[in-house]
């Protein structure tokens, strides 16, 4: 599970749950309160959600897609425009796959299928909150940064990923490469790509195993971290950032695969597949995605938006 931001206590994080079905709202809120200990507020549709955010912005918005007055897609656009520091996560259900993909393209930070809320909601929300975390103290020298390039060699330890992504995001902010929403989305895409390199690449743990739950998936990964040849494999992460674009390269030492065999994650029929979620987020949030012919290296490109981070109410 993604580490929670260090300076936040659980009670200080507020999530606004938006759903026109009262029972579904309460079920979702109970999962958040019981699993994460965060505060939860509720709204019946997008219009009421925006009204609530005018009074006090939450740390995160979790919204259903089909609602009266203002649906989830319209809410994503409105929040990104008015509250760019507040990420929006979608709850998807069968039949609204096309809307969900459009919402991801328009600024949503992630999604959770309604059928797997119990399994994936807490992990997804912690991932997005962690990606939204940035260093608060401004460094005058970094504000003058024009270009930076770094190379990292990582063990198969996912605990290193949040700190690495925070470093990248800090440079993105200083360079003015993207706005706050895009910074969060880049962080989510990088985390998915790095986790793929560790679990599917170096440790050769199939995403299909997650169909049986997190426990057998994590148990096999833990075993292989201690076994040859898996334990000695490393992940090579390189990034080049300027004020106009970011290029990320992630290479693992696993056996690779044929990229031509990958299913199209943007096909609505594949939206609910466990194995395709990470690739969908990566392809949606990045401008270019390219695999090497051996399949064990991915290159991600994000072009600058030319927008500066907009001001917004301080999220709770």
HUWO-V971403 format. One record per helix or strand of 2 or more residues. SS is the DSSP state (a for helix, b for strand). FROM is the first residue (numbers start at 0). LEN is the number of residues. If there is no record, write none. Layout:
ss=SS from=FROM len=LEN
ss=SS from=FROM len=LEN
This chain:
ss=a from=9 len=3
ss=b from=13 len=5
ss=a from=21 len=15
ss=b from=38 len=5
ss=a from=45 len=10
ss=b from=59 len=5
ss=a from=71 len=11
ss=b from=86 len=6
ss=a from=96 len=10
ss=b from=109 len=4
ss=a from=113 len=19
ss=a from=141 len=3
ss=b from=146 len=8
ss=a from=157 len=18
ss=a from=179 len=23
ss=a from=206 len=6
ss=a from=213 len=11
ss=a from=229 len=3
ss=b from=234 len=8
ss=b from=244 len=7
ss=a from=258 len=3
ss=a from=267 len=3
ss=a from=273 len=12
ss=b from=287 len=4
ss=b from=296 len=7
